[in-house]
Amino acid sequence: MGRLIAACVGKAEHIEGYSPLTGINKQPVAGPVSIGMQGIAEDAILDRKHHGGRDQAIYVYFQGDYEWWAREGVAATPGLFGENLVIAGPTSASTAIGDRYTIGNVVLEVTYHRTPCMTFAARMGDKLWVKRFHRANRPGAYCRVLEPGTVAAGMAVTSAPYAGERITVSELMEFDLAKDIPLDFMRRAVTTPIREKTRFKYETRLADMF
């Protein structure tokens, strides 16, 4: 059993010194928030090519990973990494594609990991942040919404591990910059409920091998 530390939303705004509008600057909400199949309605998602959609409706970060960052000198507060939900209990290293989280009447399913970008680096005020985030390998998890509903900070979170192949979000992140991904890994990954964009990429690569 875990606990929901915070639910966070962002509005479209500029980061100082960075021209594109972004919704990454998320802040904790006092009170309940409504989660639909596309995420939190009040939350701004501007780069639809890389964020949002049914397979990346909710971005979850883990309190245990934030505690690690705090020991590394990062003043970790809910919403700092642009996440929608902060959960205490699991960590990135223990979270696999297909794992499910139930919070009240909301059910989420893990689909992928967070890949850092220049917007994230601008948010952190660190030009080297993308490399630092990769090295840490604590990406948090994107989730699809299986059952919509309402959540609020302080609610209990029940975890249900995926019963099939366990591909953790940390394991996936290790291949972000890899030129070649092992065939066995791709074969394992496509048996999970991984996001469709990655499934298509892996299945295409596997088909091209034969």
Phi, psi and chi 1 to 4 in degrees:
 res  aa     phi    psi   chi1   chi2   chi3   chi4
   1 MET       -  129.0 -176.3   73.4   73.9      -
   2 GLY  -113.1 -166.5      -      -      -      -
   3 ARG  -146.2  142.9 -175.7  167.4   63.2   89.7
   4 LEU   -82.7  112.1 -179.1   61.5      -      -
   5 ILE   -76.7  -41.2  -58.6  -63.8      -      -
   6 ALA  -160.4  150.4      -      -      -      -
   7 ALA  -115.4  129.4      -      -      -      -
   8 CYS  -126.6  144.6  -51.4      -      -      -
   9 VAL  -134.0  157.6  -59.5      -      -      -
  10 GLY  -130.4  158.9      -      -      -      -
  11 LYS  -115.2  161.7   60.1 -177.3  179.5  179.3
  12 ALA   -69.3  122.0      -      -      -      -
  13 GLU  -158.8  170.6   56.5 -172.4   -2.7      -
  14 HIS   -97.9  143.9  -69.6  -74.2      -      -
  15 ILE   -91.3  138.3  -61.5  170.6      -      -
  16 GLU   -56.1  126.3 -175.3  176.1   -6.5      -
  17 GLY    82.6    6.9      -      -      -      -
  18 TYR  -134.9  118.8 -173.0   72.3      -      -
  19 SER   -75.9  -37.8   57.7      -      -      -
  20 PRO   -64.9  143.7  -20.3   32.6      -      -
  21 LEU   -67.5  144.0  -84.8  172.0      -      -
  22 THR  -148.2  155.2  174.2      -      -      -
  23 GLY  -108.2   19.0      -      -      -      -
  24 ILE   -71.7  -22.8 -163.3  171.9      -      -
  25 ASN   -80.0   81.0 -176.5   23.7      -      -
  26 LYS   -94.3  146.3  -58.3 -162.8 -171.0  -57.4
  27 GLN  -126.4  144.3  -58.9  -64.3  -35.3      -
  28 PRO   -60.9  143.9  -20.5   32.2      -      -
  29 VAL  -102.5  133.8  173.7      -      -      -
  30 ALA   -87.3  112.8      -      -      -      -
  31 GLY   108.5 -177.8      -      -      -      -
  32 PRO   -74.0  151.2   25.7  -33.1      -      -
  33 VAL  -127.3  147.2  -63.1      -      -      -
  34 SER   -95.4  128.3  178.5      -      -      -
  35 ILE  -110.9  120.9  -66.0  179.1      -      -
  36 GLY  -106.8 -173.4      -      -      -      -
  37 MET   -66.6  -22.9  -56.4  -57.7  -73.4      -
  38 GLN  -101.5    5.5  -64.8  -73.6  -23.4      -
  39 GLY   114.9 -153.9      -      -      -      -
  40 ILE   -87.9  122.4  -61.2  173.7      -      -
  41 ALA   -58.7  -37.6      -      -      -      -
  42 GLU   -79.2   -5.4  -61.1   81.3    5.3      -
  43 ASP   -87.6  131.3 -172.2   43.3      -      -
  44 ALA   -82.7  122.8      -      -      -      -
  45 ILE  -124.6  110.3  -58.5  173.8      -      -
  46 LEU  -103.0  -36.3  -56.9  178.8      -      -
  47 ASP   -92.7   82.2 -179.0    4.3      -      -
  48 ARG   -71.2  -13.9  -68.8  -77.7  175.8  175.3
  49 LYS   -69.2  -34.1 -179.7  178.4  178.9 -179.0
  50 HIS  -115.4  -13.8  -61.2  104.2      -      -
  51 HIS  -132.7  157.5  -55.8  -73.3      -      -
  52 GLY    77.0 -168.3      -      -      -      -
  53 GLY    86.3  169.6      -      -      -      -
  54 ARG   -63.9  -32.4  -67.5  176.4   69.5   89.4
  55 ASP   -83.0  -12.6  -81.9   -3.9      -      -
  56 GLN  -135.1   46.3  -63.5 -179.6  173.0      -
  57 ALA   -71.0  -35.0      -      -      -      -
  58 ILE  -132.3  131.8  -64.5  -69.3      -      -
  59 TYR  -104.4  122.3  176.1   40.2      -      -
  60 VAL  -107.9  133.2  172.6      -      -      -
  61 TYR  -119.5  157.0 -153.4   71.7      -      -
  62 PHE  -110.2  134.6  -55.1  108.0      -      -
  63 GLN   -58.9  -36.6 -177.4   63.7   21.1      -
  64 GLY   -61.5  -37.4      -      -      -      -
  65 ASP   -70.5  -38.4  -70.7  -25.1      -      -
  66 TYR   -62.2  -36.9  -98.5  150.5      -      -
  67 GLU   -64.8  -35.5  -70.2  169.3   -0.9      -
  68 TRP   -64.0  -44.7 -177.9   88.4      -      -
  69 TRP   -61.5  -37.9  -78.2  108.5      -      -
  70 ALA   -60.5  -37.6      -      -      -      -
  71 ARG   -69.6  -19.9  -65.8 -168.1  -67.9  -88.0
  72 GLU   -91.9    6.2  -66.1  -66.2  -52.7      -
  73 GLY    93.9    7.2      -      -      -      -
  74 VAL   -94.1  121.6  176.0      -      -      -
  75 ALA   -74.1   85.9      -      -      -      -
  76 ALA   -79.9  121.4      -      -      -      -
  77 THR  -132.1  150.3   55.8      -      -      -
  78 PRO   -53.2  131.3  -28.7   37.4      -      -
  79 GLY    94.1  -10.2      -      -      -      -
  80 LEU   -56.7  -39.8  178.9   65.9      -      -
  81 PHE   -92.3    9.2  -70.7  175.7      -      -
  82 GLY    82.4   19.4      -      -      -      -
  83 GLU   -83.6  156.4   72.0  -81.5    2.3      -
  84 ASN   -85.3  -38.7  -59.8  113.2      -      -
  85 LEU  -130.4  140.8  -55.6  179.0      -      -
  86 VAL  -113.5  122.8 -177.9      -      -      -
  87 ILE  -117.8  133.9  -67.2  176.3      -      -
  88 ALA   -95.5  135.3      -      -      -      -
  89 GLY   137.7  -81.8      -      -      -      -
  90 PRO   -77.3  172.8   25.7  -29.6      -      -
  91 THR  -133.9  172.5   62.4      -      -      -
  92 SER   -61.0  -40.1  -64.5      -      -      -
  93 ALA   -65.5  -23.2      -      -      -      -
  94 SER  -104.0    2.7   64.7      -      -      -
  95 THR  -103.2  123.9  -60.8      -      -      -
  96 ALA  -114.7  155.8      -      -      -      -
  97 ILE   -56.4  131.3  -56.8  -57.5      -      -
  98 GLY    96.5  -15.3      -      -      -      -
  99 ASP   -60.8  147.1  -73.0   -4.9      -      -
 100 ARG  -122.8  145.0  -66.3 -176.9  178.2 -175.7
 101 TYR  -121.5  129.2  -57.4  121.5      -      -
 102 THR  -111.2  123.4  -60.1      -      -      -
 103 ILE  -128.1  104.0  -47.7  167.8      -      -
 104 GLY    61.4 -122.7      -      -      -      -
 105 ASN   -96.8    5.5   55.4   -7.8      -      -
 106 VAL   -91.7  133.9  171.7      -      -      -
 107 VAL  -123.1  124.6 -179.0      -      -      -
 108 LEU  -114.4  149.2  -53.0  175.7      -      -
 109 GLU  -128.0  127.5 -177.6  177.1   64.9      -
 110 VAL   -68.8  132.4  175.3      -      -      -
 111 THR  -122.3  -26.2   60.1      -      -      -
 112 TYR  -169.0  179.1 -154.5   59.5      -      -
 113 HIS  -108.4  164.1   68.3  -78.3      -      -
 114 ARG   -79.7  130.5  161.5   66.8  165.1  -67.9
 115 THR  -105.0  122.9  -62.3      -      -      -
 116 PRO   -69.7  151.6   27.4  -35.2      -      -
 117 CYS  -139.7  179.6   60.8      -      -      -
 118 MET   -69.0  -28.5  -65.4  -48.2  -62.2      -
 119 THR   -63.0  -41.8  -59.1      -      -      -
 120 PHE   -62.4  -42.9 -165.7    8.3      -      -
 121 ALA   -62.9  -40.9      -      -      -      -
 122 ALA   -64.3  -40.6      -      -      -      -
 123 ARG   -59.5  -38.3  164.5   76.8  165.7  117.5
 124 MET   -86.5   -8.6  -60.9  -58.0  -65.3      -
 125 GLY    65.1   35.6      -      -      -      -
 126 ASP  -142.6  111.1 -177.9   -5.5      -      -
 127 LYS   -64.7  -21.6  -67.3 -178.9  179.5  179.1
 128 LEU   -97.5   10.3  -59.0  178.1      -      -
 129 TRP   -64.5  -37.6  180.0 -105.8      -      -
 130 VAL   -57.5  -47.7  169.5      -      -      -
 131 LYS   -65.7  -39.9  -69.4 -176.9  177.9  178.9
 132 ARG   -64.5  -41.5 -173.1  177.7 -179.3 -173.4
 133 PHE   -65.7  -39.7 -165.5   74.3      -      -
 134 HIS   -62.9  -45.3  -95.3  119.7      -      -
 135 ARG   -61.6  -37.7  -74.1 -163.0  -56.6  -91.4
 136 ALA   -66.5  -32.0      -      -      -      -
 137 ASN    53.5   46.9 -160.5    7.7      -      -
 138 ARG  -129.0   71.6  -64.0  170.6 -179.7  -91.5
 139 PRO   -81.7  -15.5   31.2  -36.3      -      -
 140 GLY    74.1 -176.5      -      -      -      -
 141 ALA  -137.0  134.3      -      -      -      -
 142 TYR   -82.1  147.2  -81.5  120.3      -      -
 143 CYS  -135.7  148.5  -61.6      -      -      -
 144 ARG   -94.2  156.2   63.1  173.0   60.3   94.9
 145 VAL   -97.5  115.1  179.1      -      -      -
 146 LEU   -87.3  -35.5  -60.9 -178.2      -      -
 147 GLU  -135.9  117.0  -63.7  -70.6  -17.0      -
 148 PRO   -75.8  167.3   29.3  -34.2      -      -
 149 GLY   166.3 -153.9      -      -      -      -
 150 THR  -126.0  137.8  -58.2      -      -      -
 151 VAL  -130.5  162.6  -56.1      -      -      -
 152 ALA  -152.5  151.2      -      -      -      -
 153 ALA   -55.3  140.1      -      -      -      -
 154 GLY    99.2  -13.8      -      -      -      -
 155 MET   -71.2  151.8  -68.1  178.1   68.2      -
 156 ALA   -72.7  147.3      -      -      -      -
 157 VAL  -121.9  121.7  179.2      -      -      -
 158 THR  -101.2  130.2  -58.0      -      -      -
 159 SER  -103.3  139.0  -59.8      -      -      -
 160 ALA  -126.8  106.3      -      -      -      -
 161 PRO   -63.8  143.8  -19.6   32.0      -      -
 162 TYR   -64.5  135.9 -177.8   60.1      -      -
 163 ALA   -84.0  -14.1      -      -      -      -
 164 GLY   -94.3 -146.5      -      -      -      -
 165 GLU   -58.7  131.3  -73.1  -78.2   -6.3      -
 166 ARG   -98.5  106.3  -70.2 -162.7   63.0   76.6
 167 ILE  -111.7  105.7  -56.0  -73.5      -      -
 168 THR   -77.0  158.2   69.7      -      -      -
 169 VAL   -66.5  -30.6  -68.7      -      -      -
 170 SER   -67.9  -39.3  -69.4      -      -      -
 171 GLU   -63.7  -42.5 -171.8  177.6    3.5      -
 172 LEU   -62.2  -41.3  -94.4  170.3      -      -
 173 MET   -62.5  -29.2 -169.5 -176.8 -158.4      -
 174 GLU   -60.7  -21.8  -68.1  176.0   -0.6      -
 175 PHE   -98.1    5.8  -67.2  108.1      -      -
 176 ASP   -55.8  -42.7  -95.5    0.9      -      -
 177 LEU  -105.7    9.4  -55.0  177.7      -      -
 178 ALA   -81.1  138.2      -      -      -      -
 179 LYS   -75.3  -36.1  -67.9 -177.5  179.2  179.5
 180 ASP  -123.4  130.2  -63.0  -51.1      -      -
 181 ILE  -107.3  129.2  -58.8  174.7      -      -
 182 PRO   -54.8  138.7  -25.0   34.3      -      -
 183 LEU   -59.2  -41.3  -66.9 -179.9      -      -
 184 ASP   -62.1  -38.5 -179.0   63.2      -      -
 185 PHE   -63.9  -44.6  179.0   82.3      -      -
 186 MET   -64.4  -39.7  -70.3 -168.9  -72.2      -
 187 ARG   -60.9  -41.3  -69.7 -169.3 -174.2  102.7
 188 ARG   -66.2  -43.0  -70.2  170.3   54.2 -146.4
 189 ALA   -64.2  -38.3      -      -      -      -
 190 VAL   -74.0   -7.2  -62.8      -      -      -
 191 THR   -85.3   -7.0   68.5      -      -      -
 192 THR   -99.5  167.8   73.0      -      -      -
 193 PRO   -81.6   48.8   27.5  -33.2      -      -
 194 ILE   -65.9  158.6 -161.7  166.9      -      -
 195 ARG   -57.4  148.2   66.5  173.8 -173.7  172.8
 196 GLU   -65.0  -33.7  -73.0  -56.2  -45.6      -
 197 LYS   -58.4  -44.0  179.3  178.9  178.4  179.7
 198 THR   -75.4  -37.3  -59.3      -      -      -
 199 ARG   -57.5  -46.4  176.2 -175.7  -57.9  -78.1
 200 PHE   -61.3  -43.3  177.7   78.9      -      -
 201 LYS   -62.1  -46.1  179.7  174.5   73.5  173.8
 202 TYR   -67.7  -43.9  -75.4    3.7      -      -
 203 GLU   -64.1  -36.7  -71.9  179.5  -19.4      -
 204 THR   -65.6  -43.8  -60.4      -      -      -
 205 ARG   -64.1  -41.6  -71.9 -173.1 -178.5 -179.0
 206 LEU   -65.0  -40.5  -71.6  168.5      -      -
 207 ALA   -64.8  -35.7      -      -      -      -
 208 ASP   -71.0  -15.4  -71.8  -16.3      -      -
 209 MET   -79.1  -16.1  -65.1  -67.4  177.6      -
 210 PHE  -126.0      -  -56.6   97.6      -      -
